[in-house]
Amino acid sequence: MGRDRNTDTEFMGASETRRGPNYVVHIRRNAFNDPGLPPFWELTVEDSQHSYRILVGVPADELDVVVQNLPRPSAQRNGVDFIRGVMEVFLPDDIRRLTGETMLTHNMYNVKSAPPGSLYRKGQRYNDADLTRQITYTDADIAENDRRKDALLRRLEAESAEARSPSLRF
């Protein structure tokens, strides 16, 4: 077997089958190969009735974890193609000052294609390993985010005022 120069792990053959909790996953290495990126794998997830596909970009030694956390095939996901990737959210300046973080990253699924009549639509995004909860922003989500932001800003102001107060020891 050759060595995978991207992951420094044993290169997996052209295709392989692994078992998830309630499904079988057929894994095929995508021909795309960029030394700056992890290898891409096409995963076909199927049970006795339904199947869907996901394109993931992870080192070979992380495939087992991905396989164990894949959503189960269902009638709704049948025939849908997903791409699993990282979504980056840039935090507002005031939250950056409070947390010290500039960006929040999380895994998500993006619908690449879906058969006619499917509940899934091309371009929809879903939370990692959920695929039942679409990532959308409703008016209630926006209002809740504004409330959390205001609470964080009040806390930041209180901490700043406390830091400016003279010490009680003198």
C-alpha positions in Angstrom: 0.0 0.0 0.0 1.2 3.5 -0.7 1.4 6.4 1.7 -1.1 9.3 1.6 1.0 12.4 1.5 -1.9 14.5 2.9 -2.5 12.6 6.0 0.7 10.5 6.5 -1.6 7.5 7.1 -1.9 4.3 5.1 -3.7 5.1 1.9 -7.1 3.5 1.6 -7.9 1.5 -1.5 -10.1 2.8 -4.3 -13.3 1.8 -2.4 -14.2 0.2 0.9 -17.3 -0.6 2.9 -17.8 0.1 6.6 -20.7 -0.4 8.9 -22.4 2.4 10.8 -24.9 1.8 13.7 -27.9 1.1 11.4 -26.5 1.4 7.9 -23.7 0.5 5.5 -21.3 3.1 4.2 -19.5 2.7 0.9 -16.4 4.9 0.8 -14.7 6.0 -2.3 -11.7 8.4 -2.5 -12.4 11.4 -4.7 -9.8 11.9 -7.4 -9.3 15.6 -6.4 -5.9 15.9 -4.6 -4.5 19.1 -3.3 -1.5 18.9 -0.9 -2.9 21.9 1.1 -6.3 20.2 1.8 -7.3 16.9 3.4 -8.5 14.1 1.0 -12.1 14.1 -0.2 -14.2 11.0 0.2 -17.6 10.2 -1.3 -19.7 8.3 1.2 -22.8 6.4 0.1 -24.9 5.7 3.1 -27.6 3.1 2.8 -29.9 0.7 4.6 -32.1 -1.9 3.1 -34.5 0.7 1.6 -32.9 4.2 1.3 -29.6 5.8 0.5 -27.9 9.2 0.3 -24.4 10.5 -0.5 -22.1 12.9 1.3 -18.8 14.4 0.1 -16.5 14.9 3.1 -13.0 16.3 3.3 -11.2 14.7 6.3 -7.9 12.8 6.9 -8.3 9.1 6.4 -7.8 8.4 10.2 -10.9 10.5 10.9 -13.3 8.6 8.6 -14.4 6.2 11.3 -15.7 9.0 13.5 -17.5 10.6 10.6 -19.1 7.2 9.7 -20.3 6.6 13.2 -22.0 10.0 13.4 -23.7 10.0 10.0 -27.5 10.4 10.0 -29.5 7.3 9.2 -30.9 6.9 5.7 -34.6 7.7 5.4 -37.3 8.2 2.7 -36.7 12.0 3.0 -32.9 11.8 2.4 -33.2 9.1 -0.3 -31.3 10.2 -3.4 -30.0 13.5 -1.9 -26.3 14.5 -2.3 -24.7 16.5 0.5 -21.4 18.2 1.0 -20.1 18.3 4.5 -17.9 21.3 5.2 -17.0 24.0 7.8 -19.1 27.1 8.1 -17.3 30.1 9.5 -19.2 32.9 11.3 -17.4 36.1 11.9 -18.3 37.5 15.4 -19.2 41.2 15.9 -16.5 43.5 17.3 -18.1 43.8 20.7 -18.4 40.0 21.1 -14.8 39.6 19.9 -13.7 41.9 22.8 -15.7 40.0 25.3 -14.7 36.5 24.2 -11.3 37.0 22.6 -12.6 35.0 19.6 -12.9 36.4 16.1 -14.6 33.5 14.4 -16.9 30.7 15.2 -16.6 27.5 13.1 -18.8 24.5 13.0 -19.5 21.6 10.6 -22.6 21.7 8.5 -24.1 19.9 5.5 -25.0 21.7 2.3 -27.4 20.1 -0.2 -25.6 19.6 -3.5 -28.6 18.0 -5.3 -31.9 16.4 -4.6 -34.4 14.4 -6.6 -37.7 16.0 -7.8 -40.3 16.0 -5.0 -37.7 15.9 -2.3 -38.1 18.0 0.9 -34.5 19.0 0.5 -33.5 21.8 -1.9 -30.2 22.6 -3.5 -28.2 25.1 -1.4 -30.0 24.4 1.9 -27.7 24.0 4.9 -28.1 21.7 7.9 -26.4 21.3 11.2 -23.7 18.6 11.4 -25.2 15.1 11.7 -28.7 16.4 12.2 -30.2 16.9 8.7 -33.6 17.5 10.2 -32.9 21.1 11.4 -32.2 23.5 8.6 -29.9 26.4 9.3 -32.2 29.4 8.9 -32.6 32.7 10.7 -36.2 33.4 11.7 -37.4 36.7 13.3 -37.4 34.8 16.6 -33.8 33.7 16.1 -32.7 37.3 15.3 -34.6 38.7 18.4 -33.0 36.0 20.6 -29.5 36.8 19.2 -30.1 40.5 19.8 -31.1 39.8 23.5 -27.9 37.6 24.0 -25.8 40.3 22.4 -27.3 43.0 24.7 -26.7 40.8 27.8 -23.1 40.3 26.8 -22.6 44.0 26.2 -24.1 44.8 29.6 -21.7 42.3 31.2 -18.7 43.8 29.4 -19.7 47.3 30.6 -20.1 46.1 34.2 -16.7 44.3 34.1 -15.1 47.4 32.6 -16.6 49.7 35.3 -15.5 47.3 38.0 -12.0 47.3 36.7 -11.9 51.2 36.8 -13.2 51.4 40.4 -10.6 52.3 43.0 -9.6 49.4 45.2 -11.4 49.1 48.5 -8.1 48.3 50.3 -6.9 51.9 50.2 
